[in-house]
Amino acid sequence: MKTFGIGLALAVAAATAPLHAQATAPATIARMAAVVVISSGTGSLPSVGGYRITFAPTGLAYAIVPLSSGVISSSGTYSYIKTSSQAGRITLVDSTGPSREWTLVFESSSTASYTLTSNSGAQSGVLVFESAPPLAGGGVANMSVRAQVPLGGQIIPGLVIDAPTRILLRVAGPALAGFGVTGTLPNPRLTLMAGNVALVSNEDWSSSASNFDAVRDAAARAGAFAFAFGSRDAAVVVDLSAGSYTCLVAGENGTTGEVLLEVYRVPQ
């Protein structure tokens, strides 16, 4: 069965906080895979996009499959060291190119921010891990990022998926107040981009009957907490092909406030 992987990372500076408490770094990454979301790069290394990397259960082999243009397929051997309770280091030795070293800081049991150094340049981003092989219907089913939308500006999370799937995208602003969050964005606007093309946009998720029905059904299927009817949170349901996308999140009339961007795989 095809594994579904999803990666989500902020592409611009914003105050972010992990959705869950930090978790212990794994003792091994054998039999694991990760979707990598690139947020910056220098030299000849890509600065945007993403790819999928798998780590073999034996033999210390790895393989990289591009999920966006500018990323090159590669394979070779790897070594992994747990350097602290919440950090690790991966060294990749490409079969045809130079070695690369990743420094990882684990922010949850499945997510780590990384910095990569090599003779070709430097890179940073986020790895979203999943065990391999997955359970039926497995893979990472939900990712979230919490951020402060700046006054007169926007946050621009990058999104990478590795298989065609139906996605529920939500931006919780007013809904966060029910969890004791103060200073929330009163009326968030969400736009999903593929390159320079706007695929879908929403604010006031329940203002149209069709969107209300689609979001309510998808949220129930994905196990997401319910938005209140008439709330000014934003949400859309969209079928996406494998690749990289951008989410633009802003406030009405340039307002500022706290939001939670959620990305769910919707079971079919």
C-alpha positions as CSV (number, residue, x, y, z in Angstrom):
1,M,0.0,0.0,0.0
2,K,1.2,3.5,-0.9
3,T,2.5,5.4,2.2
4,F,1.1,8.9,2.6
5,G,3.6,11.4,3.9
6,I,3.1,15.1,4.7
7,G,5.5,17.8,5.7
8,L,4.7,21.3,6.9
9,A,7.1,24.1,7.7
10,L,6.9,27.9,8.0
11,A,8.7,29.6,5.1
12,V,9.0,33.0,6.7
13,A,9.9,34.2,10.2
14,A,7.0,34.0,12.7
15,A,6.6,33.1,16.3
16,T,5.9,29.4,16.3
17,A,5.3,26.8,19.0
18,P,5.1,23.0,18.7
19,L,1.7,21.6,19.1
20,H,2.9,18.9,21.5
21,A,5.7,18.8,24.1
22,Q,9.1,17.9,22.9
23,A,9.8,14.2,22.6
24,T,12.9,12.0,23.0
25,A,15.0,11.5,19.9
26,P,14.9,7.9,18.6
27,A,17.7,5.5,19.3
28,T,17.6,4.4,15.6
29,I,16.0,5.5,12.3
30,A,16.3,2.1,10.6
31,R,13.1,1.1,8.9
32,M,11.9,4.8,9.0
33,A,11.1,7.2,6.2
34,A,10.6,11.0,6.2
35,V,9.1,13.7,4.1
36,V,11.5,16.6,4.0
37,V,10.2,20.2,3.6
38,I,13.0,22.6,2.6
39,S,12.7,26.2,4.0
40,S,16.1,27.6,3.0
41,G,19.2,26.7,1.1
42,T,22.6,28.2,0.0
43,G,25.1,27.2,-2.7
44,S,23.9,24.6,-5.1
45,L,21.4,23.1,-2.6
46,P,17.6,23.8,-3.2
47,S,16.0,26.5,-1.1
48,V,12.4,25.4,-1.5
49,G,10.5,22.2,-2.3
50,G,10.8,18.8,-0.7
51,Y,11.6,15.1,-1.1
52,R,11.1,11.7,0.6
53,I,14.0,9.8,2.2
54,T,13.9,6.2,3.3
55,F,16.3,4.4,5.6
56,A,16.7,0.7,5.1
57,P,16.1,-1.7,8.0
58,T,19.6,-3.3,7.4
59,G,22.7,-2.4,5.5
60,L,22.5,1.4,6.4
61,A,21.3,2.2,2.9
62,Y,19.2,5.3,2.1
63,A,17.3,6.6,-1.0
64,I,16.0,10.1,-1.8
65,V,13.0,10.5,-4.2
66,P,12.2,14.1,-5.3
67,L,8.8,15.6,-4.6
68,S,9.5,18.9,-6.4
69,S,11.7,20.3,-9.1
70,G,15.3,21.2,-8.3
71,V,15.8,18.1,-6.0
72,I,17.9,15.3,-7.4
73,S,17.4,11.5,-6.7
74,S,20.2,10.0,-4.8
75,S,21.2,7.0,-2.8
76,G,24.0,5.7,-0.6
77,T,24.7,4.8,3.0
78,Y,24.0,6.7,6.2
79,S,25.0,6.7,9.8
80,Y,22.9,8.0,12.7
81,I,23.9,9.1,16.2
82,K,21.6,10.2,19.0
83,T,23.5,13.2,20.4
84,S,21.2,14.2,23.3
85,S,17.7,13.4,24.6
86,Q,16.1,15.5,21.9
87,A,18.8,15.7,19.2
88,G,20.6,13.5,16.6
89,R,23.0,13.6,13.7
90,I,22.7,11.9,10.3
91,T,25.6,11.6,7.9
92,L,24.7,10.7,4.3
93,V,27.4,9.3,2.0
94,D,26.2,9.6,-1.5
95,S,27.1,6.8,-3.9
96,T,28.2,9.4,-6.5
97,G,28.7,12.7,-4.6
98,P,29.9,14.3,-1.4
99,S,28.8,13.5,2.1
100,R,26.1,15.5,3.9
101,E,25.6,16.0,7.6
102,W,22.2,16.7,9.2
103,T,21.8,18.1,12.7
104,L,18.3,17.3,14.0
105,V,16.3,18.8,16.9
106,F,13.2,16.8,17.6
107,E,10.1,18.9,18.3
108,S,7.7,16.0,18.6
109,S,7.8,12.2,18.3
110,S,7.5,12.5,14.5
111,T,8.9,15.9,13.6
112,A,12.4,17.3,13.7
113,S,13.9,20.6,12.4
114,Y,17.2,20.2,10.6
115,T,20.3,22.0,9.4
116,L,22.3,20.4,6.6
117,T,25.9,21.1,5.7
118,S,28.0,19.8,2.8
119,N,30.6,20.9,0.3
120,S,27.8,22.2,-1.9
121,G,26.2,24.5,0.6
122,A,23.8,24.5,3.6
123,Q,20.1,23.9,4.0
124,S,17.4,23.9,6.7
125,G,13.9,22.7,7.0
126,V,11.7,20.1,8.7
127,L,11.6,16.3,8.6
128,V,8.4,14.4,9.3
129,F,9.2,10.8,10.2
130,E,7.0,7.8,9.8
131,S,7.8,4.1,10.5
132,A,8.2,1.9,7.5
133,P,6.5,-0.2,6.4
134,P,3.3,1.6,7.5
135,L,0.1,0.1,8.8
136,A,-2.7,-0.1,6.3
137,G,-3.9,3.4,5.6
138,G,-0.9,4.6,7.6
139,G,1.6,7.5,7.2
140,V,1.4,10.8,8.8
141,A,-2.2,11.9,8.9
142,N,-2.1,15.3,10.5
143,M,0.4,18.1,10.9
144,S,-0.1,21.5,12.6
145,V,1.8,24.7,13.1
146,R,1.0,27.5,15.5
147,A,2.1,31.0,14.6
148,Q,1.5,34.8,15.1
149,V,0.3,36.5,11.9
150,P,2.2,39.8,11.8
151,L,0.4,43.1,11.5
152,G,-0.1,43.9,7.9
153,G,1.6,40.7,6.8
154,Q,1.1,37.0,6.4
155,I,2.7,33.6,7.2
156,I,3.7,31.3,4.4
157,P,3.9,27.7,5.4
158,G,5.3,25.3,2.8
159,L,3.4,22.0,2.3
160,V,4.8,18.8,0.7
161,I,2.9,15.6,0.1
162,D,4.1,12.4,-1.5
163,A,1.0,10.8,-2.9
164,P,-2.3,11.9,-4.4
165,T,-4.8,12.4,-1.5
166,R,-7.7,14.5,-0.2
167,I,-6.6,17.2,2.3
168,L,-8.5,19.2,4.9
169,L,-6.8,22.5,5.4
170,R,-7.9,24.6,8.4
171,V,-6.8,27.9,10.0
172,A,-8.2,28.2,13.5
173,G,-8.3,31.7,14.9
174,P,-11.4,32.3,16.9
175,A,-11.7,28.5,17.6
176,L,-8.4,28.8,19.7
177,A,-10.2,30.9,22.3
178,G,-12.0,27.8,23.4
179,F,-8.6,26.3,24.4
180,G,-7.7,29.3,26.5
181,V,-5.5,31.0,23.8
182,T,-5.6,34.8,23.9
183,G,-4.9,37.3,21.2
184,T,-6.2,35.1,18.4
185,L,-6.6,36.3,14.8
186,P,-10.3,37.4,14.5
187,N,-10.8,36.6,10.9
188,P,-8.1,34.5,9.1
189,R,-8.0,34.1,5.4
190,L,-6.4,31.0,3.8
191,T,-5.2,30.6,0.2
192,L,-3.5,27.4,-1.1
193,M,-1.0,28.0,-3.9
194,A,0.7,25.7,-6.4
195,G,3.6,27.8,-7.6
196,N,2.1,31.2,-8.6
197,V,-1.4,29.7,-9.1
198,A,-4.1,30.1,-6.4
199,L,-5.9,26.8,-6.2
200,V,-8.5,27.6,-3.5
201,S,-9.2,30.3,-0.9
202,N,-11.5,30.6,2.1
203,E,-12.5,32.7,5.0
204,D,-15.6,32.2,7.2
205,W,-15.6,28.4,6.6
206,S,-19.4,27.9,7.1
207,S,-20.6,30.9,5.0
208,S,-21.5,28.6,2.0
209,A,-23.5,25.5,2.4
210,S,-21.3,23.4,0.1
211,N,-18.1,24.3,2.0
212,F,-19.8,23.8,5.4
213,D,-20.9,20.3,4.4
214,A,-17.5,19.3,2.9
215,V,-15.5,20.6,5.8
216,R,-17.8,19.1,8.5
217,D,-17.7,15.7,6.8
218,A,-13.9,15.8,6.3
219,A,-13.3,16.9,9.9
220,A,-15.4,14.0,11.2
221,R,-13.6,11.5,9.0
222,A,-10.1,12.9,10.0
223,G,-10.9,13.2,13.7
224,A,-10.5,17.0,13.8
225,F,-12.2,19.0,16.6
226,A,-15.3,20.7,15.3
227,F,-15.5,24.4,14.4
228,A,-18.6,26.2,15.6
229,F,-21.1,27.1,12.9
230,G,-20.8,30.7,12.0
231,S,-17.3,31.1,13.4
232,R,-14.8,33.1,11.3
233,D,-12.2,30.4,11.1
234,A,-11.1,29.3,7.6
235,A,-11.2,25.8,6.1
236,V,-11.2,24.0,2.7
237,V,-11.2,20.4,1.4
238,V,-9.1,19.8,-1.7
239,D,-7.8,16.9,-3.7
240,L,-4.0,17.3,-4.3
241,S,-1.4,15.5,-6.4
242,A,2.0,14.7,-5.0
243,G,4.2,17.8,-4.9
244,S,4.9,21.0,-3.0
245,Y,2.4,23.7,-2.2
246,T,2.3,27.0,-0.3
247,C,-0.4,28.2,2.2
248,L,-0.9,31.9,2.6
249,V,-2.4,32.9,5.9
250,A,-3.4,36.5,6.6
251,G,-5.8,38.5,8.6
252,E,-8.7,40.6,7.3
253,N,-7.5,44.2,6.7
254,G,-4.0,43.3,7.8
255,T,-4.9,42.4,11.4
256,T,-2.5,40.4,13.6
257,G,-3.2,37.5,15.9
258,E,-2.5,33.9,16.8
259,V,-3.5,31.0,14.5
260,L,-3.2,27.3,14.2
261,L,-2.8,25.9,10.7
262,E,-3.9,22.3,10.4
263,V,-3.4,19.8,7.6
264,Y,-5.3,16.5,7.7
265,R,-5.4,13.5,5.4
266,V,-9.0,12.7,4.9
267,P,-9.7,8.9,4.9
268,Q,-11.7,7.8,1.9
